[in-house]
Amino acid sequence: MLVSQWAENYWSISTVAAKTLFDYKGIYRREVDPVIGEKDLNEVTLLDLQKMVIAQKPYSARLSLMLVKTLYREAKIFGLTDKNPTIGVKLPKRPEPKRIFLTWDQVNALDWGKYNDQVRFLALHGLRWSEAVVLTERDIVDGYVAVNKSFYGNTKSASSNRRVPYIGFFKPLPKTYKALAKAVNQHGITVHSLRRTYAYLLKQQGVHVTTAQKLLGHADPMVTLKIYTSVLDNESDSVGTMLRNVARMPSVTI
């Protein structure tokens, strides 16, 4: 069976979340199918996959290899192949991404065009775009935003179902991601940066990381912790000032 034929079969029987399946199809179409789609499952080699990931950007390579591993794992379960050519594939090194976020003063001061309210809402509530785009006023009850659905149907995971304190600025989001992305990209951030901004605001207010995890709907607390360890350039300096005040010590230059 060709890899492309098995992929089509796998889409129809997969039990992963709708959003995950949507992402799988996109990765396969863009990155995997052009390389091994017309090969038989038993003919794909380690060399084929190594060449595939080397030719891709590090993030895309990681996703592509993860998907191919999934396809071969499931193909083995269904008795279609005994091979696993993914064993031994080495991924290119991925640089640690810079976690971009803004302060509330920056969000409030910048002009976001016709999406001023929507940007402020996302920065103050931390919803993913896929969660926020399907919100209506009926989802805001008794001072809370109820997050229980997404653009893809179900939320990303069980932990994504949550209630977030409502601060204000709700207006329906544009129905396409690109429209909002265009408004925020002009200021050097992405739509997801607003979610990180919310996490940073929680950190600034002394919200414990486990509480932040629930408010952000993260299944893994380490994801929240990575954002919590992000700092602004001036924060290290301010720590020195605070500790000197505690110790009643003068500024020291060496």
Buried (B, 14 or more C-beta within 10 A) or exposed (E): EBBBBBBEBBEEEBEEBEBBBBBBBEBBEEBBBEBBBEBBBEBBEBEBBBBBBEEBEBEBBBBBBBBBBBBBEBBBEEEBBEBBBBEEBEBBEEEEEEBEBBBBEEBEEBEBEEBBBBBBBBBBBBBBBBBBBBBEEEBBEEEEBBBEBBBBEBBBBEBBBBBBEBBEBBEEBBEEBEEBBEBBEEBEBBBBBBBBBBBBBBBEEEBEBEEBBBBBBBEEBEEBBBBBEBEEEEEEEEEEEEEEEEEEEEEEEE
